[in-house]
Amino acid sequence: MDDDGRMLADVVPYLVCPVCEGDLALAERGLLCPSGHAFDIARQGYANLLPGNARPGTADTPEMVRARADFLGAGHFEALAVPLATSVGRSLEGHCLVLDAGAGTGHYLSRILDRAPDATGLALDISKHAARRAAKAHRRAGAVVADLWRPLPVRDGAAATVVNVFAPRNAAEFHRVLSSDGLLFTVTPSPRHLGTLVESLGLLSIDERKTERMDAALSGYFKFDSRQQIEDEAVLTHEEVATLVGMGPSAHHVPAERLWERLRPLPDPLPVPLAFVLSVYRRLE
């Protein structure tokens, strides 16, 4: 098995079979449970643990994943990456698991692991295209294709921390896979995110009560601990704005041709406000 397979080997002890919840072990180019359920390991190093009846639905496309890798790799969201990695890294001690639920390319997980030299990272995402990138994001991270709305293929209490950046939140499953003193870190866009671009480009708007609704949805499983408002501004070319739109959910709703029609009258480059909410929750017993 190649180097990518060895990256995955580090997280196998934390995984369970998505069909029967039995232990998983590395087999020849795959994972196998005692009941005989087998799952492939792709040559790029990630494992696909979607059950046979699962459907990827609105999973990120290759184009969306490529746009995200390009945009994040250019450092445009450093104002978020640095405080997130610092906050999570500060909370971790010794050998432990960081579970990034909805990890995308693994960009944020990689930054976190740089701050936590003894931690292992597990990237979960429903997009196999994202998992390919996440499998190579960090030498101490493994990547698995999984549906966040289903039971996660992760052992009870396995994770010291769950990180959830712009991704669905399954409160019951996050609670189950966290250790008794585990923390949940969430990142959501604030209503000020992208400013006037939302209206001028026809992008999906942010619910004014998004944070309030998130607190309510998590309240039966988690206790609110702290919150940080992160504000920044990026000066972006039209190409960079198109890449930003292309990496998020608005890519499903605004065709590229229409996006460029709306972009052309705007200044090039133009200042774009970035606004995020970083929240921390403690697991309830």
Number of C-alpha atoms within 10 A of each C-alpha: 10 10 12 20 21 16 23 24 18 16 20 19 15 19 22 22 26 22 16 13 16 18 20 24 17 17 13 9 16 17 24 20 20 12 13 12 15 18 21 16 22 16 13 17 27 28 27 22 25 21 15 8 5 12 11 14 9 10 18 23 16 14 14 23 24 18 20 23 19 16 19 17 12 11 12 19 16 13 17 21 18 13 15 24 19 15 15 23 20 12 12 22 12 9 12 16 23 26 27 25 27 25 27 31 27 29 18 23 30 22 19 27 23 16 16 23 14 14 20 22 28 30 29 31 28 27 25 25 20 30 31 23 22 29 26 21 20 19 17 23 28 30 33 29 23 27 24 19 13 13 17 24 27 25 18 17 17 20 28 22 28 23 26 23 20 17 17 12 19 17 18 14 18 30 25 19 23 25 19 16 13 22 26 25 21 21 21 19 20 23 19 16 21 22 16 13 19 17 11 12 18 15 19 15 16 15 12 11 10 14 18 10 12 15 15 12 14 19 15 13 17 23 16 16 13 11 14 13 13 15 15 15 15 17 14 18 15 17 12 17 22 18 21 21 22 23 23 18 16 17 21 16 12 17 11 13 9 11 20 16 11 13 18 10 8 13 11 14 14 13 15 18 16 21 20 21 19 22 21 20 21 20 24 15 9
